[in-house]
């Protein structure tokens, strides 16, 4: 087998929106620097994602110096948004978990409300080291996460995607494949492993940073959303249900928790420690 290496890095500044792929990224205790520090919530404070608004896939966000972001979408003027002053917070809900967050400028609320055709707000996580603990069943005391679904990073492998696409090609919806990796919205993608090898990992090192594998990633309807058109199909959930099921969960990829901080770079060797 070839030496496993880091194929790509992906940062999504706003949860559920299109992100970008830098050549390197700083790993912080709660995830990649700038990853999912912002999220959109509805009028009741519940997080808004592609599950309810697939058009979020067509809007882009990129990080700006100082932690701000620039959002853009076809047919709409781009908007630069500064980190709000943490003068007061509001309570929002991320998958039934209450989290304190800082409201963005009203201009950001207007941009997102007009784009999604719904009353929504943009909020920022000002203190990720304190705001949202990881599920204690899979975390050590004090470990936290940003607005990501549940864990600081998600790793996937190109060989497992190839294997999944081969299975899709044999199924009832072969015309939907092959699927690109962006359906799974990972943070780090690894080359040079055997298919599904990540199922057996418990610890790994990417360059200078080591990670603990918390649990496999349960997949939802977002994976059926074409990230270039926002249209939905049946795959990969139909195939995952047949071949990659853990109880009621359909799995692809593994959730990671950093053991320390550092910088990871495309091309870094990936060492499986346990």
C-alpha positions as a Markdown table, in Angstrom:
| # | Residue | x | y | z |
|---|---|---|---|---|
| 1 | Unk | 0.0 | 0.0 | 0.0 |
| 2 | Unk | 1.2 | 3.6 | -0.6 |
| 3 | Unk | 1.8 | 5.9 | 2.3 |
| 4 | Unk | -1.4 | 7.5 | 3.4 |
| 5 | Unk | -1.4 | 11.3 | 2.9 |
| 6 | Unk | -3.6 | 14.3 | 3.4 |
| 7 | Unk | -5.3 | 14.8 | 0.1 |
| 8 | Unk | -7.3 | 18.0 | 0.9 |
| 9 | Unk | -8.5 | 20.3 | 3.7 |
| 10 | Unk | -11.9 | 21.9 | 3.8 |
| 11 | Unk | -13.1 | 24.8 | 5.9 |
| 12 | Unk | -16.8 | 25.8 | 6.1 |
| 13 | Unk | -17.0 | 29.2 | 7.9 |
| 14 | Unk | -20.8 | 29.1 | 8.0 |
| 15 | Unk | -22.5 | 25.9 | 8.9 |
| 16 | Unk | -24.3 | 24.3 | 5.9 |
| 17 | Unk | -22.8 | 26.7 | 3.3 |
| 18 | Unk | -20.1 | 26.0 | 0.7 |
| 19 | Unk | -16.6 | 26.5 | 2.1 |
| 20 | Unk | -13.1 | 26.5 | 0.6 |
| 21 | Unk | -10.1 | 24.3 | 0.4 |
| 22 | Unk | -6.9 | 25.8 | 1.7 |
| 23 | Unk | -3.4 | 24.3 | 1.3 |
| 24 | Unk | -3.0 | 24.3 | 5.1 |
| 25 | Unk | -5.1 | 24.9 | 8.2 |
| 26 | Unk | -4.5 | 25.5 | 11.9 |
| 27 | Unk | -6.1 | 22.8 | 14.1 |
| 28 | Unk | -7.7 | 24.3 | 17.2 |
| 29 | Unk | -9.2 | 22.3 | 20.1 |
| 30 | Unk | -12.7 | 22.7 | 18.7 |
| 31 | Unk | -11.9 | 22.2 | 15.0 |
| 32 | Unk | -10.1 | 23.9 | 12.1 |
| 33 | Unk | -9.5 | 27.6 | 12.5 |
| 34 | Unk | -12.6 | 29.4 | 11.1 |
| 35 | Unk | -14.6 | 26.2 | 10.6 |
| 36 | Unk | -18.3 | 26.6 | 11.4 |
| 37 | Unk | -17.9 | 29.5 | 13.8 |
| 38 | Unk | -21.0 | 31.0 | 12.3 |
| 39 | Unk | -24.5 | 29.5 | 11.8 |
| 40 | Unk | -27.9 | 30.6 | 10.6 |
| 41 | Unk | -30.9 | 30.1 | 12.9 |
| 42 | Unk | -34.6 | 30.5 | 12.4 |
| 43 | Unk | -37.0 | 32.8 | 14.2 |
| 44 | Unk | -37.2 | 30.4 | 17.1 |
| 45 | Unk | -33.4 | 30.1 | 17.4 |
| 46 | Unk | -33.1 | 26.6 | 15.9 |
| 47 | Unk | -30.2 | 26.0 | 13.6 |
| 48 | Unk | -30.9 | 26.1 | 9.8 |
| 49 | Unk | -29.0 | 23.7 | 7.6 |
| 50 | Unk | -29.3 | 22.1 | 4.1 |
| 51 | Unk | -31.7 | 19.6 | 5.7 |
| 52 | Unk | -34.5 | 22.3 | 5.5 |
| 53 | Unk | -32.9 | 24.7 | 3.0 |
| 54 | Unk | -30.9 | 22.8 | 0.4 |
| 55 | Unk | -30.2 | 26.2 | -1.4 |
| 56 | Unk | -27.6 | 26.8 | 1.3 |
| 57 | Unk | -25.4 | 24.6 | -0.7 |
| 58 | Unk | -25.3 | 27.3 | -3.4 |
| 59 | Unk | -24.1 | 30.1 | -1.2 |
| 60 | Unk | -20.4 | 30.5 | -0.4 |
| 61 | Unk | -18.6 | 31.8 | 2.7 |
| 62 | Unk | -14.9 | 32.5 | 3.0 |
| 63 | Unk | -12.9 | 33.6 | 6.0 |
| 64 | Unk | -11.5 | 37.1 | 6.3 |
| 65 | Unk | -8.6 | 38.4 | 8.5 |
| 66 | Unk | -9.8 | 38.8 | 12.1 |
| 67 | Unk | -12.5 | 36.2 | 12.0 |
| 68 | Unk | -15.0 | 37.9 | 9.7 |
| 69 | Unk | -16.5 | 36.3 | 6.6 |
| 70 | Unk | -17.5 | 37.2 | 3.1 |
| 71 | Unk | -20.7 | 35.5 | 1.8 |
| 72 | Unk | -21.8 | 35.4 | -1.8 |
| 73 | Unk | -24.4 | 33.7 | -4.0 |
| 74 | Unk | -25.4 | 33.9 | -7.6 |
| 75 | Unk | -27.6 | 36.8 | -8.3 |
| 76 | Unk | -26.9 | 38.5 | -5.0 |
| 77 | Unk | -24.3 | 41.1 | -4.0 |
| 78 | Unk | -21.5 | 39.7 | -1.8 |
| 79 | Unk | -21.5 | 40.9 | 1.8 |
| 80 | Unk | -18.5 | 41.2 | 4.2 |
| 81 | Unk | -19.5 | 40.6 | 7.8 |
| 82 | Unk | -17.3 | 41.5 | 10.8 |
| 83 | Unk | -17.1 | 39.5 | 14.0 |
| 84 | Unk | -19.8 | 41.0 | 16.2 |
| 85 | Unk | -18.8 | 42.6 | 19.5 |
| 86 | Unk | -19.6 | 40.1 | 22.3 |
| 87 | Unk | -21.7 | 42.6 | 24.3 |
| 88 | Unk | -24.6 | 40.1 | 24.7 |
| 89 | Unk | -25.6 | 36.7 | 23.6 |
| 90 | Unk | -28.8 | 34.9 | 22.6 |
| 91 | Unk | -29.7 | 31.3 | 23.1 |
| 92 | Unk | -29.9 | 29.2 | 20.0 |
| 93 | Unk | -30.5 | 25.5 | 19.5 |
| 94 | Unk | -28.2 | 23.1 | 17.7 |
| 95 | Unk | -29.9 | 19.8 | 17.3 |
| 96 | Unk | -31.8 | 20.2 | 20.6 |
| 97 | Unk | -28.7 | 21.4 | 22.4 |
| 98 | Unk | -28.8 | 25.0 | 23.7 |
| 99 | Unk | -25.8 | 27.2 | 22.8 |
| 100 | Unk | -25.1 | 30.9 | 23.6 |
| 101 | Unk | -24.1 | 32.8 | 20.5 |
| 102 | Unk | -23.6 | 36.5 | 19.5 |
| 103 | Unk | -26.0 | 38.0 | 16.9 |
| 104 | Unk | -24.4 | 39.3 | 13.7 |
| 105 | Unk | -25.1 | 42.7 | 12.2 |
| 106 | Unk | -28.7 | 43.2 | 11.0 |
| 107 | Unk | -27.4 | 43.5 | 7.4 |
| 108 | Unk | -26.3 | 39.9 | 7.6 |
| 109 | Unk | -29.8 | 38.8 | 8.8 |
| 110 | Unk | -31.3 | 40.7 | 5.9 |
| 111 | Unk | -28.9 | 39.1 | 3.4 |
| 112 | Unk | -29.7 | 35.5 | 4.6 |
| 113 | Unk | -33.4 | 36.1 | 5.0 |
| 114 | Unk | -33.7 | 37.4 | 1.4 |
| 115 | Unk | -31.6 | 34.6 | 0.0 |
| 116 | Unk | -33.5 | 31.8 | 1.9 |
| 117 | Unk | -36.9 | 33.5 | 1.6 |
| 118 | Unk | -37.4 | 33.0 | 5.4 |
| 119 | Unk | -36.9 | 34.9 | 8.5 |
| 120 | Unk | -33.5 | 33.9 | 9.8 |
| 121 | Unk | -30.6 | 35.3 | 11.7 |
| 122 | Unk | -26.8 | 34.9 | 11.5 |
| 123 | Unk | -25.0 | 34.2 | 14.8 |
| 124 | Unk | -21.3 | 33.8 | 15.8 |
| 125 | Unk | -19.7 | 31.5 | 18.4 |
| 126 | Unk | -17.5 | 33.9 | 20.3 |
| 127 | Unk | -15.9 | 31.5 | 22.8 |
| 128 | Unk | -15.8 | 28.0 | 21.3 |
| 129 | Unk | -13.7 | 26.8 | 24.3 |
| 130 | Unk | -16.7 | 27.2 | 26.6 |
| 131 | Unk | -19.9 | 27.3 | 24.6 |
| 132 | Unk | -20.7 | 23.8 | 23.5 |
| 133 | Unk | -19.3 | 20.6 | 25.0 |
| 134 | Unk | -18.9 | 17.5 | 22.9 |
| 135 | Unk | -21.2 | 14.6 | 23.8 |
| 136 | Unk | -19.7 | 13.4 | 27.1 |
| 137 | Unk | -20.1 | 9.8 | 26.0 |
| 138 | Unk | -17.3 | 10.4 | 23.4 |
| 139 | Unk | -15.3 | 13.2 | 25.0 |
| 140 | Unk | -12.9 | 14.0 | 27.7 |
| 141 | Unk | -13.8 | 16.7 | 30.3 |
| 142 | Unk | -13.5 | 20.2 | 28.8 |
| 143 | Unk | -13.6 | 19.2 | 25.1 |
| 144 | Unk | -15.8 | 21.4 | 23.0 |
| 145 | Unk | -16.9 | 21.9 | 19.4 |
| 146 | Unk | -18.0 | 24.7 | 17.2 |
| 147 | Unk | -21.3 | 24.7 | 15.3 |
| 148 | Unk | -20.3 | 21.5 | 13.5 |
| 149 | Unk | -22.8 | 18.7 | 13.8 |
| 150 | Unk | -21.1 | 17.1 | 16.8 |
| 151 | Unk | -17.4 | 16.8 | 16.7 |
| 152 | Unk | -14.4 | 19.1 | 15.8 |
| 153 | Unk | -13.4 | 17.4 | 12.5 |
| 154 | Unk | -14.6 | 14.8 | 10.0 |
| 155 | Unk | -12.2 | 12.6 | 8.1 |
| 156 | Unk | -13.1 | 10.7 | 5.0 |
| 157 | Unk | -10.9 | 8.6 | 2.5 |
| 158 | Unk | -10.8 | 8.6 | -1.2 |
| 159 | Unk | -10.7 | 4.8 | -1.3 |
| 160 | Unk | -13.9 | 4.5 | 0.6 |
| 161 | Unk | -15.6 | 6.9 | -1.7 |
| 162 | Unk | -14.4 | 4.8 | -4.7 |
| 163 | Unk | -15.8 | 1.7 | -3.0 |
| 164 | Unk | -19.1 | 3.4 | -2.3 |
| 165 | Unk | -19.4 | 4.6 | -5.9 |
| 166 | Unk | -18.8 | 1.1 | -7.1 |
| 167 | Unk | -21.7 | -0.1 | -5.0 |
| 168 | Unk | -23.9 | 2.7 | -6.2 |
| 169 | Unk | -23.1 | 1.7 | -9.8 |
| 170 | Unk | -24.5 | -1.7 | -9.1 |
| 171 | Unk | -27.7 | -0.4 | -7.6 |
| 172 | Unk | -31.1 | 0.9 | -8.7 |
| 173 | Unk | -30.0 | 4.5 | -8.9 |
| 174 | Unk | -26.7 | 4.0 | -10.7 |
| 175 | Unk | -27.4 | 7.1 | -12.9 |
| 176 | Unk | -26.9 | 9.3 | -9.8 |
| 177 | Unk | -23.2 | 8.2 | -9.4 |
| 178 | Unk | -20.4 | 8.6 | -9.1 |
| 179 | Unk | -20.8 | 11.0 | -6.3 |
| 180 | Unk | -18.1 | 13.6 | -5.4 |
| 181 | Unk | -16.6 | 13.9 | -1.9 |
| 182 | Unk | -18.3 | 17.2 | -1.2 |
| 183 | Unk | -21.6 | 15.4 | -0.6 |
| 184 | Unk | -20.1 | 14.4 | 2.8 |
| 185 | Unk | -18.7 | 17.8 | 3.7 |
| 186 | Unk | -15.5 | 16.5 | 5.4 |
| 187 | Unk | -12.7 | 18.6 | 6.9 |
| 188 | Unk | -9.9 | 16.3 | 5.9 |
| 189 | Unk | -9.7 | 13.8 | 3.1 |
| 190 | Unk | -7.0 | 11.1 | 3.1 |
| 191 | Unk | -5.5 | 9.2 | 0.2 |
| 192 | Unk | -3.6 | 5.9 | 0.2 |
| 193 | Unk | -5.6 | 3.7 | 2.5 |
| 194 | Unk | -7.6 | 0.5 | 1.9 |
| 195 | Unk | -11.4 | 1.0 | 1.5 |
| 196 | Unk | -13.1 | 1.4 | 4.9 |
| 197 | Unk | -9.8 | 1.2 | 6.7 |
| 198 | Unk | -10.9 | 4.2 | 8.8 |
| 199 | Unk | -13.5 | 2.0 | 10.5 |
| 200 | Unk | -10.7 | 0.4 | 12.5 |
| 201 | Unk | -8.8 | 3.6 | 13.4 |
| 202 | Unk | -8.8 | 4.8 | 17.0 |
| 203 | Unk | -5.9 | 7.3 | 16.9 |
| 204 | Unk | -4.0 | 8.9 | 14.0 |
| 205 | Unk | -1.5 | 11.7 | 13.2 |
| 206 | Unk | -1.8 | 14.1 | 10.3 |
| 207 | Unk | 1.5 | 15.8 | 10.1 |
| 208 | Unk | 2.3 | 17.3 | 13.5 |
| 209 | Unk | -1.2 | 16.9 | 15.0 |
| 210 | Unk | -2.6 | 13.8 | 16.6 |
| 211 | Unk | -6.3 | 13.0 | 16.8 |
| 212 | Unk | -8.6 | 10.6 | 18.6 |
| 213 | Unk | -11.4 | 8.9 | 16.7 |
| 214 | Unk | -14.6 | 9.6 | 18.6 |
| 215 | Unk | -17.1 | 7.6 | 16.5 |
| 216 | Unk | -18.3 | 6.9 | 13.0 |
| 217 | Unk | -20.3 | 9.6 | 11.2 |
| 218 | Unk | -24.0 | 9.0 | 10.8 |
| 219 | Unk | -25.2 | 10.4 | 7.5 |
| 220 | Unk | -28.4 | 12.3 | 6.7 |
| 221 | Unk | -30.4 | 13.7 | 3.8 |
| 222 | Unk | -27.8 | 16.4 | 3.2 |
| 223 | Unk | -25.6 | 13.7 | 1.4 |
| 224 | Unk | -28.4 | 13.3 | -1.2 |
| 225 | Unk | -28.1 | 17.0 | -2.1 |
| 226 | Unk | -26.1 | 17.9 | -5.1 |
| 227 | Unk | -23.8 | 20.6 | -3.8 |
| 228 | Unk | -23.7 | 22.3 | -7.3 |
| 229 | Unk | -27.5 | 22.4 | -8.0 |
| 230 | Unk | -29.2 | 21.9 | -4.6 |
| 231 | Unk | -31.3 | 19.1 | -6.2 |
| 232 | Unk | -31.9 | 15.9 | -4.2 |
| 233 | Unk | -31.8 | 12.2 | -5.2 |
| 234 | Unk | -31.7 | 8.9 | -3.5 |
| 235 | Unk | -28.0 | 8.3 | -3.2 |
| 236 | Unk | -25.9 | 7.7 | -1.2 |
| 237 | Unk | -28.4 | 6.9 | 1.5 |
| 238 | Unk | -30.0 | 4.0 | -0.5 |
| 239 | Unk | -26.7 | 2.3 | -0.9 |
| 240 | Unk | -25.4 | 3.1 | 2.6 |
| 241 | Unk | -28.6 | 1.5 | 4.0 |
| 242 | Unk | -27.7 | -1.7 | 2.2 |
| 243 | Unk | -24.0 | -1.9 | 2.9 |
| 244 | Unk | -23.0 | 0.6 | 5.6 |
| 245 | Unk | -25.4 | 0.4 | 8.5 |
| 246 | Unk | -24.6 | 0.5 | 12.2 |
| 247 | Unk | -27.9 | -0.1 | 14.0 |
| 248 | Unk | -30.2 | 2.7 | 12.7 |
| 249 | Unk | -27.2 | 4.8 | 11.5 |
| 250 | Unk | -25.9 | 5.0 | 8.0 |
| 251 | Unk | -22.2 | 5.6 | 8.2 |
| 252 | Unk | -19.5 | 7.2 | 6.1 |
| 253 | Unk | -16.4 | 8.8 | 7.6 |
| 254 | Unk | -15.1 | 9.2 | 11.1 |
| 255 | Unk | -15.4 | 12.0 | 13.7 |
| 256 | Unk | -12.1 | 13.3 | 15.1 |
| 257 | Unk | -11.1 | 15.1 | 18.3 |
| 258 | Unk | -7.7 | 16.8 | 18.3 |
| 259 | Unk | -5.3 | 15.8 | 21.1 |
| 260 | Unk | -3.4 | 19.1 | 20.7 |
| 261 | Unk | -3.1 | 22.0 | 18.3 |
| 262 | Unk | -0.9 | 22.6 | 15.3 |
| 263 | Unk | -1.0 | 23.0 | 11.6 |
| 264 | Unk | -1.9 | 20.4 | 9.0 |
| 265 | Unk | -0.9 | 20.7 | 5.3 |
| 266 | Unk | -2.0 | 19.0 | 2.1 |
| 267 | Unk | 0.6 | 16.3 | 1.4 |
| 268 | Unk | 1.2 | 15.6 | 5.1 |
| 269 | Unk | 1.8 | 11.9 | 5.9 |
| 270 | Unk | -1.0 | 10.3 | 7.8 |
| 271 | Unk | 0.1 | 7.8 | 10.4 |
| 272 | Unk | -2.4 | 5.3 | 12.0 |
| 273 | Unk | -1.3 | 5.1 | 15.6 |
| 274 | Unk | -3.9 | 2.7 | 17.0 |
